[in-house]
Amino acid sequence: MPVTTIKELRILPPLAIGRFGSSPEPLENHTTAVVDPLDFRKIVPAPTLIVDDATGAITQETSPGPQDKVHFRDTQRRIKPLAPFLEVWARFDDDPSLVPLTKNHLADLGLQPSDLTWTVEVANVKVFRRTGDPLDKVTARLQIAFDQNDPDCAITFVNRSGAIMAR
């Protein structure tokens, strides 16, 4: 049944933590498990999606075994980078449930992916929390839009100065 109205949009998860690293190998996907409520959580490997850098297409999904471990550093002791996946979810018409936003939903509304834009603000304030010096904050504010020429995959980033950076 076609949707007629978007009542709500959410980007989930609402908070995501990324990390730069010098390793060319990204960190494996993982989750945490509570083994003992009075102890630390256990880091548990989870299936990882391998993404082609050039196209953004998922090329493989790993299946970790029960004895596999998450390694935050590669074999040369370099830190593995972490880039979380964010998804756009929507609530339509009078349905209270959230569902992933799809191109079909947009088509029902006479829209296409290039009609969407997002403003994202990111910050690293770890040092600032300790020093209190505003110059120790690292922040960025980006406007993100789907590429008008390739609305299926490429994303264009527009920074504060108006420069366009494609991914």
N, C-alpha and C positions, 0 to 999 in steps of 0.2 A: 504494500500500500504506500503510495507516495506521501512524503512529508510535505507540510505546507508552511510550518513556522518553526524556526529555531528558538527555543525558550531559554537555553543555557548552553554555554560552551565552557569546557574545562580542559586544561592541559594537565595530564596526569603522568607521573606523580607530581604533586604541587611543589615539591622541593627535590632537587636532584643535585648530587655532588659529583663533580668531575675532578680529574687530577691530571696535570701534565706529567710526563715522564720521558726519559731519554731513550727508553727501549722502543724499538720498532714494533714490538709485539704487545698488543693491548691486553689488559687484565681480563682473566676469565670471568664469566658471569658467576655470581654466587648469591646465596641467601644466608640468613642466619637462623639457627634453631636453638630453642631453649631446652637444654638437656636437664639442667638443675636450676630452678628459679632463683637460687641464692648464689649462683656462679655466673661467670661470663657466658655470653652466647657463643655457640659453635659456628664457625664459618663453614658452609656446606657448598660444594660446587654445584652448579646448575647448568643446563644446556646453554651453550653460547652460540649466538648467530655470528657468522663470519661474513663481513660486508666488503664488497669490492670497492676500493677507494675511488676508482674512476667513475663507476656508474651508480653506486649506492645500492646495488642489487645484493640480496642475500645469496651467497654462493654455497654456504654449508652451515650445518648445525651440528655442534659437537654433542656427544652423549657421555658425560663423565661417569666413571664407575664408582662404586661405593668406597674404594680405597684412594681415589684421586684427591688431591689437595689443591687449594688455590694458592698460587705463588705470586706475591706482590712484586717480586723482582725476577728478571730473566737470569739465564745461566751466567751472564757476565756481571750480575749484581746491579744492573740498571733498573730503575723504577719503571714499571709498566703503566702506561697512561690508562685513564678510565674515562669513557664518554657514555653517559647514560642515554637511554632511549626515552623520548617523551612522546606521548600519544595525545591526539585531540579527541575528546569525547563530547557528545552532545545529548541534549534532552529536547525532544521534538513535541510540538503540539501540546496535548495535555497528558502525555505519557510520563510518569515520574521516573522511569528508568534511564540511566545513562548508557549510551551505546557508542562504539567507535564511529567517528565521522568519516563517511566514505564519499568518493566522487559521485556515486549514485544519489546520495542525499543532496549533494550540491546541485546536481542536474535537476532533481525534482523541484528545486527552488529557483531554477534558472541561473545558477551560478556555476563557476568553474574554479579550480584551485587558485588560479591567478587573481581571483577576486579577494582572497584572504591575505591579510598582513598581520604580523604580530610584533609587539615591542617586547624585547627581552632585556632585563637588567641583570648583570652578574657582578659579583664582587668577591675579592679575597681580602678579608679584613683580619686575618689571624694575627699579623704583626701589630696592626692598629689596636686590637684589643689589649695588647700588652703595653704599648707605648703611649696610646692616647693621641698620637700625632696624626692629624688628618692626611699628611703627606705619605703615610704608610699604608693608605688604602689603595688597592688596585681595583678599578671599576671599569665597566664597559656597558654601554647601552646601544643595542642594535635594533633596527627595524628589519624584520624578516618577511620576505614575500616569495611566492613561487615565481620562477622565471617565466616571463610572458611568452618566450619562444619555446619553452619546453616545460609545460605545466605538470608533466607526469613525474619528473624526478629532480631536476636541478633546483636548488634554492639560491636566491640572491640575498646577500646581506648588505644593508645600507647602514654605514656607521654615522656618528654624529656630524661629521664634516660633509656627509652626502656621498662619500666614496662608495662605489658598488664593488662588492667582492663576491665572486661566484664560487660555489662548491659543487 
